Amino acid sequence: MGNFLDSYGFLIVSTFWGALLGLSVYLPLMAGQLSLASPGFYALGGYIAAILSTQVLPHSGETYPFGFVLLEMGVAGLVSAVLAVILGIPVLRLRGIYLAIATIAFVEILRVLALNLEITGGAIGIFSIPQPFRSPVGYLWIALPLLVLTMVLLYRLEQSHTGRVFRAIREDELAADTMGIDPTYYKVLSFTLGAILAGMVGAVSAHFFNTWNAKQGTFDNSIIYLAFVLSGGSRTFVGPVVGGMVLTALPEVLRTIANIGGIPLWLGGFLQAMRLIIFGLLIVLGSMFYPQGIVTPELLNRLKLAFRKQPKRIST
Amino acid sequence: MDITLFLQQFLNGLSIGSVYAIFAVGYTLVFSILGIINFAHGAVFTLGAYFTYFLSGGAVGTNGLLANLALPFQFSFAIALLLGSILSGLSAIAIERLAFRPLRLKGADPLLTLVSSLGAALVIVNVLQYLVGAEIYTFSEGIYGDLPASINLGTAERPIMIRTVQIIIFGVSAVMVGILTYGIGFTRMGKALQAVAEDATTASLLGIDPERFITLTFFVSGFLGGMAGALVGSSVSIASGPYFGIAYGLKGLGVIVLGGLGNIPGAIVGGMVIGLAEAFVPTDFSGYKDAIAFAILFVMLLVRPQGLLGRSRIQKV
């Protein structure tokens, strides 16, 4: 077991980040809002953590204090929240595709800033961000609770009044509006929750990857995170978790297959290069044949029924 | 700023702005007829640049699967540009058939179509990168024949040097805009296109086949996008591999929001404004040049979401 964790620890923790980033895209989608801003907040959170841990709160000990990392995540979440509200209010008054466009612009502006500012290290980025754990597996101490907590909160959210309002807006914003719901408020709320999550994941990821640069927040990543949600399923929070984990692990699996002997060289090279091609195809085919993703609420219900041995009888 | 430099920057801005304009018209045409942003338009821009590069005699670099391959024949730049743009138009039709039509026939959520076009863009760009590599391609020096590399519009003491390629870009773009304005505003076909854009159902009752015009729109859109890509490629080389189209595609969003989504004159004005704005960025801040289109986009969403020339729409239940 220890051996397994040592060799696959990095990958396992990476799949958790994938699941969390998928959820950060899923949150605005709950209210029907297509936001491509997650890589922006993710990159922002990472820069906050990188700058705090290398310049503001440097630590000379062997491992970086765990508390500091949590503090950075808090700061990153807070900054992301404020920025999301500032960005969300003007943009989310508008209906339809404006959020998608505005969030693309947001990601690009942040990327250009990161490339040009001195504090972000320009094109090179920030190096040797201190490690709170001795090995990548240690990050499970943060990744696992964060994922479980987020999933529990989302489960509760879906049952709550707010969750129902989100769904109402997704189904028909105008109708929800006429029922006395303030769509802008709830749209900004869902967008902000997603932003906080992405910012926090970014903060801990900066430590995890040890280095942080402008490549973390690109348009490509926007589409990749979207692929997590769309292939997994956008109607229940289980979908993005499954999608994020599977698609994060997929390139690694492909690489392993490519290294197996007997596969022609060009096919091996193709498997290495094809990660983004596969994601693109998944998105196109998924939106055509599985517009709800693989994990749908109906599937979950069926699973629930299958596992329940004795169906409860309602006595009247 | 001294007047010579001003004029020089102004002409630079006009030249790049006119490319933005024809590129954005391609974007906005599809939006006007389907109400969807075609994110694969940036990928078509890339395709246009590569098609034209290979047709004008360029060889594949050493990194891709097709390393060192070159066409056994080569065309003059004008013909390569025309053929490359036609091929881009056909590619756009293929994208429509594969990524748009199936969803449209199902009556799917427009948001889903937008997502599907994102996926298509990702596939095209990465397949291309796999085939021809991610290196920088530069059009050969002599593509314009005997024309000098730059022309002096000023006097001998106060030169205003303009690169020939920029004059060509501006000229070609202006001609395209002229043809489009005539084609859409004054021909039977163009009027039918406007009718489909206004209301596809009513247009079909009047004997216009909307599907035919959607295909036509994608062809024109791809033609313009591919041509813009080829022109930019011939001017500043195909830098950063196939992804350079994605960068322009994203910038194009700024242009169409500035002009008003679905508004053709708006896209032309928007392209010019953003081209000029970029040209006048002080050299100290040139690193931020790429953010200008997006900053303008934000300002527009704040103050005038319907765009400079757009009319605000009343949403009906």
HADDOCK unambig.tbl for C-alpha pairs under 7 A between the chains (distance, minus, plus):
assign (segid A and resid 90 and name CA) (segid B and resid 302 and name CA) 5.92 0.50 0.50
assign (segid A and resid 91 and name CA) (segid B and resid 301 and name CA) 6.57 0.50 0.50
assign (segid A and resid 102 and name CA) (segid B and resid 298 and name CA) 6.75 0.50 0.50
assign (segid A and resid 105 and name CA) (segid B and resid 294 and name CA) 5.02 0.50 0.50
assign (segid A and resid 108 and name CA) (segid B and resid 291 and name CA) 6.94 0.50 0.50
assign (segid A and resid 109 and name CA) (segid B and resid 291 and name CA) 5.33 0.50 0.50
assign (segid A and resid 109 and name CA) (segid B and resid 294 and name CA) 6.68 0.50 0.50
assign (segid A and resid 112 and name CA) (segid B and resid 288 and name CA) 6.31 0.50 0.50
assign (segid A and resid 112 and name CA) (segid B and resid 291 and name CA) 6.30 0.50 0.50
assign (segid A and resid 116 and name CA) (segid B and resid 287 and name CA) 6.21 0.50 0.50
assign (segid A and resid 273 and name CA) (segid B and resid 130 and name CA) 6.97 0.50 0.50
assign (segid A and resid 276 and name CA) (segid B and resid 122 and name CA) 6.71 0.50 0.50
assign (segid A and resid 276 and name CA) (segid B and resid 123 and name CA) 6.99 0.50 0.50
assign (segid A and resid 276 and name CA) (segid B and resid 126 and name CA) 6.66 0.50 0.50
assign (segid A and resid 277 and name CA) (segid B and resid 122 and name CA) 6.52 0.50 0.50
assign (segid A and resid 277 and name CA) (segid B and resid 123 and name CA) 4.68 0.50 0.50
assign (segid A and resid 277 and name CA) (segid B and resid 126 and name CA) 5.94 0.50 0.50
assign (segid A and resid 277 and name CA) (segid B and resid 127 and name CA) 6.73 0.50 0.50
assign (segid A and resid 280 and name CA) (segid B and resid 119 and name CA) 4.02 0.50 0.50
assign (segid A and resid 280 and name CA) (segid B and resid 120 and name CA) 6.09 0.50 0.50
assign (segid A and resid 280 and name CA) (segid B and resid 122 and name CA) 5.18 0.50 0.50
assign (segid A and resid 280 and name CA) (segid B and resid 123 and name CA) 5.02 0.50 0.50
assign (segid A and resid 281 and name CA) (segid B and resid 119 and name CA) 6.26 0.50 0.50
assign (segid A and resid 281 and name CA) (segid B and resid 123 and name CA) 6.53 0.50 0.50
assign (segid A and resid 283 and name CA) (segid B and resid 116 and name CA) 5.94 0.50 0.50
assign (segid A and resid 283 and name CA) (segid B and resid 119 and name CA) 5.12 0.50 0.50
assign (segid A and resid 284 and name CA) (segid B and resid 99 and name CA) 6.44 0.50 0.50
assign (segid A and resid 284 and name CA) (segid B and resid 116 and name CA) 4.47 0.50 0.50
assign (segid A and resid 284 and name CA) (segid B and resid 119 and name CA) 5.28 0.50 0.50
assign (segid A and resid 284 and name CA) (segid B and resid 120 and name CA) 6.41 0.50 0.50
assign (segid A and resid 287 and name CA) (segid B and resid 112 and name CA) 6.01 0.50 0.50
assign (segid A and resid 287 and name CA) (segid B and resid 116 and name CA) 6.13 0.50 0.50
assign (segid A and resid 288 and name CA) (segid B and resid 103 and name CA) 6.08 0.50 0.50
